[in-house]
Each structure stands twice: as structure tokens, then as C-alpha cells.
Amino acid sequence: MTAIITITDKFRNIMQKFSRFGTWFLEHQRRNLIGIFILFVLIAFGTTLLVTITPRPSNLPSTELNTPVSFGTLNKTASLTKSVFNKDNGVLELHYTISDGAVSDQDLVDISKIKFTALTDHGGNQVTGRVVPTSNNTLVVQFKNLSHNFNAVTLTAHDKSINTAIVEAPSSVVADSLSTKKKTANSSTTSGKFIINRDKVSKSNTLTFATQQELEVSESDAKILAQQKLISKNTKAIVEYQKAIDQQQDSIKKYQKILAQSDDSGTQPSIDNARDTMTQIRTQISDAQKNIQRAKTNISQYQKTKKQVEDGKSLLPKPTDL
């Protein structure tokens, strides 16, 4: 009973305070409404200012790493393999691998014909950029003085190689007219667009605006490391393949014992299947050995290229400004 009385008294006190507040609000209604209006105005102004001056990533999704993006008219693709940003000095480094779908040797691309155009969102007034070839199929796009609060960078890849399949030599005025209409209807080319949002870029406090020589050496080191990993994986695969052969040989021995002790019609096919499997595995071992040999050859070439670059004898085109 005492508890009920206590709750009732508290409720009564709350209602009395609310009633007094209502009376006070009505007595000062004009001043209070003006205050509320000013508060809303300040909130709206602050929100607008915050949205305006606070950088944010673009509304477009970032291009995922190692995703081939087609560009030009000759089946070429570009893949963003690495993106690093140092907010302290405004250096942004974007690594690309270029592939030519028309040829089997992906390491040989005329890198001098690959161009990029760039747009920065809230990048600042002092930002500059350039394209730096680092090997026969890789390049780095560098920016410096980029605002640490940039929203996004949009890069578009272009292939300046001439595609003779779309070059026409009309034999008459009529043919030229028809050709023009056809060309207009099919004039769109594939341009590889990359969106790099600030929140998707790796951060580094040690990144600097590296020279072309430094980037080329770094690229050679990365390719050598990749080939060494390839050798390691193929070596491990050969070990597993050999274990699989041993297992098949054990199975054949068991099947042969069964066959010697009974006239089971299903035993001989099992032996034949095991032998076929061993033949396939030996082919896989041979392929892995070829992969290892090819990787070793590549490492030798990359080491030679690295030495040439370190000696100042690079054969790549010079960097070009964006």
C-alpha cells in the first residue's frame, strides 16, 4: 500500500511540473517559438555546412582490385592491382597490369600506346599526375599534392593503337556515304573507367613520389617474387602428385592380389582405371615441371631487366603527364 502511495505521489509531482512548464511556455510563447525557430535554423545551417565541407567517397562504387576492365577496340584490358595513398604528402600510387586479349603472351604489350585521363573530386588545386611505365605490361599512375580529404579519383584507360579493322577506304561516294552511316551507328568504343574512392585505398606513411627507376626495380622485384611463389606451388603440387601415384600403385597391388585369388570380373577394370589415373597424374607432373622451368626462365629475365634498369639502361618509354 505504501509503495502505491509513493508511486502516486511521484506521478502527481511529475504532472505538476509538466503543468508548470506548460504555463511558463504559454506565458513566454512568442520568445520560446522564436528560440525554437532559431535552433532549427542553426541545425539546418550546420548540417548544410557539414555536408558541404566534409569530403566523402563518391556515390559510385570503387573498382575492385584485380578486376580486368576492357578498353579500346583491340581487346585490351587493364587491372588495378594496387592502390596506396600517403595523406601526409598527398602521394597516391595506382598500379595497373595491361593485358592484350588478342595475343597469348600477356607480357608483351606496347605500353607506349596506353594512355590515361584522370579527374579528381575534391583533389585540391595543386594536384598533378603522371603515367609511369614499369615493365612491358605494367604501369603506375602517380599523383602528388592530392588533398588528404579527396573524395575520389576517376581514371579512364585509352588504347592509341590503330585498329585497321575499323579503318575504311571506300571505293565510291555512295560507299563512303553508307560507310559513314555505319560508322556513326557503331562509333562507341569501350573505355576502361576506374573509380578509386578514398575509403578503399590502402594507407601508407612511407609512400613517396618515386622515380621511374625505383618503380621499375620494384616491379621487377614483385614479378620475381610472384614467380618464386609459382615455383613453390608447383613444387608442392609435384609432391602431392607423387603421393597420388603411390596410392594408385598400392591400389593396383591390392587389386592384383584379389584378381589372383578370385575371378572377379570387376577387378581388371579397376586396375585399368588406376593405371589410366597414374598416366594422367604423370602428365600433370610434367606440366608442373614445365611451369617451374618457365618460371625460372622468367626470373632470369626479370633479374636481367632489373640489372639494366639499375645501370640506367631502361628501354621503357618515359613518364607522361596526365
Long-range contacts (C-beta under 8 A, 24 or more apart in sequence): 55-122, 55-147, 55-149, 55-150, 55-151, 55-198, 56-151, 57-151, 57-152, 57-197, 57-198, 57-199, 57-200, 58-121, 58-151, 58-152, 58-154, 58-195, 58-197, 60-152, 60-195, 60-197, 61-195, 61-197, 62-152, 62-195, 62-196, 62-197, 62-200, 63-193, 63-194, 63-195, 63-196, 68-99, 69-157, 69-192, 69-193, 69-194, 70-190, 70-192, 71-156, 71-157, 71-158, 71-159, 71-190, 71-191, 71-192, 72-157, 72-158, 72-159, 72-161, 72-163, 72-189, 72-190, 72-191, 72-192, 73-159, 73-163, 73-165, 73-166, 73-189, 73-190, 74-100, 74-102, 74-159, 74-161, 74-163, 75-100, 75-101, 75-102, 76-100, 76-101, 76-109, 76-114, 76-159, 77-101, 77-192, 78-114, 78-157, 78-192, 78-194, 80-194, 80-196, 82-202, 83-196, 83-200, 83-201, 83-202, 84-201, 84-202, 84-203, 84-204, 84-207, 85-146, 85-198, 85-201, 85-202, 85-203, 85-204, 85-207, 86-203, 86-204, 86-205, 86-206, 86-207, 86-208, 87-148, 87-203, 88-148, 88-205, 89-144, 89-207, 89-208, 89-209, 90-124, 90-127, 90-143, 90-144, 90-145, 90-146, 90-147, 90-148, 91-142, 91-143, 91-144, 91-146, 91-207, 91-208, 91-209, 92-142, 92-143, 92-144, 92-146, 92-153, 92-196, 92-201, 93-140, 93-141, 93-142, 93-143, 93-207, 93-210, 94-140, 94-141, 94-142, 94-153, 94-155, 94-194, 94-196, 95-134, 95-138, 95-139, 95-140, 96-138, 96-139, 96-140, 96-141, 96-157, 97-137, 97-138, 98-137, 98-138, 98-139, 99-137, 106-137, 107-135, 107-136, 107-137, 108-136, 108-137, 109-136, 109-137, 110-161, 111-135, 111-136, 111-137, 111-138, 111-139, 111-316, 111-317, 112-317, 113-159, 113-160, 113-161, 114-139, 114-157, 114-158, 114-159, 114-160, 115-157, 115-158, 115-159, 115-160, 115-320, 116-141, 116-155, 116-156, 116-157, 116-158, 116-322, 117-155, 117-156, 117-158, 117-322, 118-143, 118-153, 118-154, 118-155, 118-156, 118-322, 119-153, 119-154, 120-146, 120-150, 120-152, 120-153, 120-154, 121-150, 121-151, 121-152, 121-153, 121-154, 122-147, 122-149, 122-150, 122-151, 123-147, 123-150, 123-153, 124-150, 128-321, 128-322, 129-321, 129-322, 130-319, 130-320, 130-321, 130-322, 131-319, 131-320, 131-322, 132-212, 132-215, 132-319, 133-212, 133-316, 133-317, 133-319, 134-212, 134-215, 134-216, 134-218, 134-219, 134-316, 135-216, 135-219, 135-220, 135-223, 135-305, 135-316, 136-316, 138-219, 140-215, 140-219, 141-322, 142-209, 142-210, 142-319, 144-209, 149-198, 150-198, 151-197, 151-198, 152-195, 152-196, 152-197, 152-198, 153-195, 153-196, 154-193, 154-194, 154-195, 154-196, 155-193, 155-194, 155-196, 156-191, 156-192, 156-193, 156-194, 157-191, 157-192, 157-193, 157-194, 158-191, 212-314, 212-316, 212-318, 212-319, 213-309, 213-310, 213-312, 213-314, 216-305, 216-306, 216-309, 216-314, 216-316, 217-306, 217-309, 217-310, 220-302, 220-303, 220-305, 220-306, 220-309, 221-306, 223-298, 223-302, 224-299, 224-302, 224-303, 224-306, 227-295, 227-296, 227-298, 227-299, 227-302, 228-295, 228-299, 230-291, 230-292, 230-295, 231-291, 231-292, 231-295, 231-296, 234-288, 234-289, 234-291, 234-292, 234-295, 235-288, 235-292, 237-284, 237-288, 238-285, 238-288, 238-289, 241-281, 241-284, 241-285, 241-288, 242-285, 244-277, 244-281, 245-278, 245-281, 245-282, 248-274, 248-275, 248-277, 248-278, 248-281, 249-278
